[in-house]
Amino acid sequence: MIIGLTGKNASGKGEVAQVLQEGGFYYLSLSDMLRETAKERGLEQTRDNLIKLGRELREAHGGGCLALKALEKIEVDKNYIVDSIRNPREVEVLRQRPNFNLVNVVSEASLRFERMKARARPGDPKNYDDFLKLENQEAVSTNPHAQQMEATASLADVNLENNGSLEDLKESVKELIRALSKKKARPSWDEYFLNIARVVALRSNCMKRKVAAVIVRDKRIISTGYNGTPRGVTNCNEGGCPRCNAFVKSGENLGECYCSHAEENAIVQAAYHGVSLKDSTIYTTFSPCLICTKMILNSGIKEVVYNEAYPLAGEALGLLKEAGVGLKKVVF
């Protein structure tokens, strides 16, 4: 889950982030990224300097450049807070992740001014009129690269009110996370095992194409395989397969290829360890070729789930259907 935080000055975003951090969320701040850049340039980290720097970076690299930096640090198996979102383009970039939710922290202006005075950051307004003037400047702008707080807030999935005590806010945050957790989409079993197959494919040593297969029974992985040269033979990417290293056109001279296919390796690996494949399902990143299909049929595998179609798989798919083996393409 990724929680993006937006909200006007001193609305309580930091307190919301603190509650989430205490609950195991990892913290990222677009403002901290600006501060890092300011430090590299030798700029004093005043509010005015940071606002100007943010506008400059958006003009040079696009409105979502800071959000793109945040995405580079986000790992799919962790929960994150992304703080200080101030431009609609930043929201668009972060929405590339399906588990992103934008939370707008809302609080009365007079209360926020008192909080701002208490925290006393460099460059903060000293009186209420200047505070409101600065807010109006940041709220709306005709410059798409400037801060646009109102437009950003309008994109929020949730408005979180913070006009009460800190304890009230903490409880509101906990309730919010409980509600969002219930909505969080889990991958289907097919997506789950195909994603594992994609990781297995990274072990492939083939020069031309990285493919992997995962064989599952009762939702338990019983064998995996990826394409590459056989056991004891020099890896393909180290010169082990003359055909692949010559970059022969796809589909030509297949009989001269030293590399074993992913499905073949997964099936043979099971045989090597004495594991029966009867009534199992094979998940493969590409649909099987004709040779692998014959091995699938004879090993007793009952279903094939694949992500992409192998270019030379027409006869193979027909054979699977004829033999009554389940066949499913899953794209996500």
C-alpha positions in Angstrom: 0.0 0.0 0.0 1.2 3.5 -0.8 -0.4 6.5 1.1 0.3 9.8 -0.6 -0.1 12.9 1.7 -1.2 16.3 0.6 -2.7 19.2 2.6 -2.1 22.9 3.4 0.6 24.2 5.6 0.6 22.7 9.1 -2.5 20.6 8.5 -0.9 17.7 10.3 0.7 15.7 7.5 3.8 15.0 9.6 1.7 13.6 12.5 -0.2 11.3 10.0 3.1 10.1 8.6 4.4 9.5 12.1 1.4 7.3 13.0 1.9 5.3 9.8 5.7 4.9 10.4 4.9 3.5 13.9 2.7 1.0 12.1 5.5 -0.2 9.8 5.2 2.1 6.8 8.4 3.4 5.1 8.6 7.2 4.8 9.4 9.1 1.6 9.1 12.9 1.3 9.1 14.9 -1.9 10.2 17.9 0.2 13.2 16.0 1.5 14.2 15.3 -2.1 14.1 19.0 -2.7 16.2 19.6 0.4 18.8 17.1 -0.8 19.0 19.0 -4.2 19.2 22.3 -2.4 22.1 21.0 -0.2 23.9 19.7 -3.3 23.6 23.2 -4.8 24.7 25.0 -1.6 21.3 26.7 -1.2 19.9 27.8 2.1 16.9 25.5 2.8 14.3 28.3 3.3 10.7 27.8 2.3 11.0 30.3 -0.5 14.1 28.7 -1.9 12.5 25.2 -1.9 9.4 26.5 -3.6 11.5 28.1 -6.4 13.7 25.0 -6.7 10.6 22.7 -7.0 9.2 24.9 -9.8 12.6 24.9 -11.6 12.9 21.1 -11.4 9.3 20.6 -12.7 10.0 23.0 -15.6 13.2 21.2 -16.5 12.2 17.6 -16.0 8.4 17.5 -15.9 5.7 18.1 -13.3 6.0 14.6 -11.9 9.9 14.4 -11.6 9.9 14.2 -7.8 7.3 11.5 -7.8 9.3 9.5 -10.3 12.2 9.7 -7.9 10.0 8.3 -5.2 8.8 5.5 -7.4 12.4 4.4 -8.0 12.7 3.8 -4.2 9.4 2.0 -3.7 9.5 -1.8 -3.4 6.4 -3.8 -4.2 6.4 -5.8 -1.0 6.4 -2.8 1.4 4.0 -0.2 2.6 5.0 3.5 2.0 4.1 7.0 2.9 4.8 9.6 0.2 4.6 13.0 1.9 4.4 16.6 0.5 2.6 16.0 -2.7 1.8 19.5 -4.1 1.3 19.1 -7.9 -1.4 17.2 -9.8 1.2 15.7 -12.1 2.9 14.1 -9.1 -0.4 12.3 -8.3 -0.7 11.1 -11.9 2.8 9.5 -11.7 2.1 7.9 -8.3 -1.2 6.4 -9.6 0.9 4.2 -11.9 0.9 2.0 -8.8 -2.6 0.4 -8.4 -2.3 0.4 -4.6 -1.8 4.2 -4.3 -4.2 6.3 -2.3 -4.0 10.1 -2.0 -5.0 11.4 1.5 -5.8 15.1 1.9 -5.2 16.3 5.5 -7.7 19.1 6.3 -7.6 21.5 9.1 -8.9 25.0 9.9 -6.6 27.9 8.9 -6.4 29.6 12.3 -5.4 26.3 13.9 -2.8 25.6 11.3 -1.3 29.1 11.8 -0.8 28.4 15.5 0.9 25.1 14.6 3.2 26.8 12.1 4.3 29.4 14.7 5.0 26.5 17.2 7.2 24.6 14.8 9.1 27.8 13.7 10.7 26.7 10.5 13.0 29.1 8.5 11.0 31.3 6.2 7.6 30.6 7.7 5.2 33.7 7.9 5.3 35.5 11.2 1.7 36.9 11.1 -1.7 35.6 10.1 -2.2 37.9 7.1 1.2 36.8 5.5 0.2 33.2 6.3 -3.0 33.5 4.3 -1.3 35.4 1.5 1.3 32.7 1.1 -1.5 30.0 1.1 -3.4 31.8 -1.6 -0.2 31.9 -3.7 0.4 28.2 -3.3 -3.3 27.2 -3.7 -3.8 28.1 -7.4 -1.3 28.9 -10.1 -1.5 29.3 -13.9 2.0 27.9 -14.1 1.6 24.1 -14.4 5.0 23.6 -12.8 4.2 25.6 -9.6 2.6 24.3 -6.4 -1.1 23.8 -7.1 -2.5 22.7 -3.7 -6.2 23.0 -4.5 -6.0 21.0 -7.8 -3.9 18.4 -6.0 -6.4 18.2 -3.1 -9.3 17.7 -5.6 -7.7 14.4 -6.7 -7.7 13.0 -3.1 -9.3 9.6 -2.5 -9.9 10.5 1.2 -10.2 13.8 3.1 -8.8 13.3 6.6 -10.0 15.9 9.1 -7.5 17.2 11.8 -9.2 19.8 13.9 -9.2 17.8 17.2 -6.6 16.3 19.5 -3.5 14.3 18.4 -5.2 11.2 19.9 -8.3 11.9 17.7 -6.0 12.1 14.7 -4.2 8.9 15.5 -7.5 7.0 15.8 -8.7 8.5 12.5 -5.5 7.3 10.8 -5.8 3.8 12.2 -9.5 3.6 11.0 -8.5 4.9 7.6 -5.8 2.2 7.2 -8.1 -0.5 8.3 -10.7 0.6 5.7 -8.1 0.9 2.9 -6.6 -2.5 3.7 -10.0 -4.2 3.2 -10.1 -2.6 -0.3 -6.6 -3.5 -1.2 -6.6 -5.9 -4.2 -4.7 -9.2 -3.7 -3.3 -10.9 -6.8 -5.2 -13.9 -8.0 -3.5 -17.3 -7.7 -2.7 -17.2 -11.5 -1.1 -13.7 -11.2 0.7 -14.8 -8.1 2.4 -17.8 -9.7 3.0 -16.0 -13.0 4.8 -13.2 -11.1 6.9 -15.8 -9.4 7.7 -17.3 -12.9 8.8 -13.8 -14.0 11.3 -13.7 -11.2 12.5 -17.3 -12.0 13.1 -16.1 -15.6 15.8 -13.7 -14.3 18.0 -16.8 -13.7 17.9 -17.7 -17.5 21.3 -17.7 -19.2 19.9 -17.7 -22.7 21.2 -15.0 -25.0 17.9 -14.5 -26.9 14.9 -14.8 -24.6 14.3 -15.2 -20.9 11.5 -17.7 -20.1 10.5 -19.5 -17.0 8.0 -22.1 -15.8 6.6 -22.9 -12.4 4.7 -26.2 -11.7 2.1 -26.1 -8.9 -0.1 -28.6 -7.2 -2.6 -27.7 -4.5 -1.3 -24.1 -4.6 2.2 -25.3 -3.7 5.2 -25.0 -6.0 6.7 -28.4 -6.8 9.2 -27.5 -9.5 10.6 -24.5 -11.4 12.7 -24.2 -14.6 14.2 -21.5 -16.8 15.7 -21.8 -20.3 19.4 -22.2 -20.9 22.0 -24.8 -21.7 21.9 -28.2 -19.9 23.6 -29.1 -16.6 27.4 -29.2 -17.0 27.4 -27.3 -20.3 28.8 -23.7 -20.6 26.1 -21.1 -20.1 24.5 -19.8 -23.3 25.5 -16.2 -22.4 29.1 -17.3 -21.9 29.2 -18.8 -25.4 27.7 -22.3 -24.7 25.1 -22.2 -27.5 26.5 -21.5 -31.0 23.0 -20.8 -32.4 22.0 -18.3 -29.8 25.3 -16.5 -29.9 25.1 -16.2 -33.7 21.7 -14.4 -33.2 20.0 -16.6 -35.7 16.6 -15.4 -36.8 13.8 -16.6 -34.5 12.3 -19.9 -35.6 15.3 -20.9 -37.7 17.7 -23.8 -37.0 15.9 -24.8 -33.8 17.4 -28.3 -34.0 20.8 -26.8 -33.6 20.0 -24.9 -30.4 21.7 -26.3 -27.2 19.3 -24.5 -24.8 16.6 -26.4 -23.1 13.2 -24.7 -22.7 11.8 -23.5 -19.4 8.9 -26.1 -19.4 11.3 -28.9 -20.3 13.7 -27.9 -17.5 10.9 -27.7 -14.9 9.6 -31.2 -15.9 13.0 -32.7 -16.0 13.9 -31.1 -12.7 10.9 -32.8 -11.1 12.0 -36.1 -12.6 15.5 -35.6 -11.3 14.1 -35.3 -7.7 11.4 -38.0 -8.1 8.5 -35.6 -7.9 5.2 -36.6 -9.7 3.6 -34.0 -11.8 0.2 -35.8 -12.1 -2.7 -33.4 -12.0 -0.5 -30.3 -11.5 -0.6 -26.9 -13.3 2.3 -25.4 -15.1 2.6 -21.6 -15.2 4.9 -20.3 -17.9 5.8 -16.8 -19.1 5.4 -18.0 -22.7 3.0 -20.6 -24.1 4.8 -24.0 -24.7 6.4 -25.1 -28.0 5.4 -28.4 -29.6 8.2 -30.4 -27.9 7.4 -29.0 -24.5 3.7 -29.6 -25.1 4.4 -33.4 -25.7 6.3 -33.5 -22.4 3.5 -31.7 -20.6 1.0 -34.2 -21.9 3.0 -37.2 -21.0 4.0 -36.0 -17.5 0.3 -35.8 -16.5 0.1 -32.0 -16.1 -3.6 -31.0 -16.3 -3.5 -27.3 -17.0 -1.3 -24.7 -18.7 -1.4 -21.1 -17.7 0.7 -18.7 -19.7 1.3 -14.9 -20.0 2.4 -14.4 -23.6 2.0 -16.5 -26.8 5.1 -18.2 -28.1 5.4 -17.2 -31.8 5.5 -20.9 -33.0 2.9 -22.3 -30.7 -0.1 -22.8 -33.1 0.2 -26.6 -33.4 1.1 -27.0 -29.7 -2.0 -25.2 -28.5 -4.1 -27.3 -30.7 -2.6 -30.5 -29.3 -3.2 -29.4 -25.7 -6.9 -28.8 -26.5 -7.2 -32.1 -28.3 -5.8 -33.9 -25.2 -8.2 -32.1 -22.9 -5.5 -30.2 -21.0 -6.8 -26.9 -19.6 -5.3 -23.8 -21.3 -5.5 -20.2 -20.0 -3.9 -17.0 -21.1 -3.6 -14.5 -18.2 -2.5 -10.9 -19.0 -2.1 -8.3 -16.2 
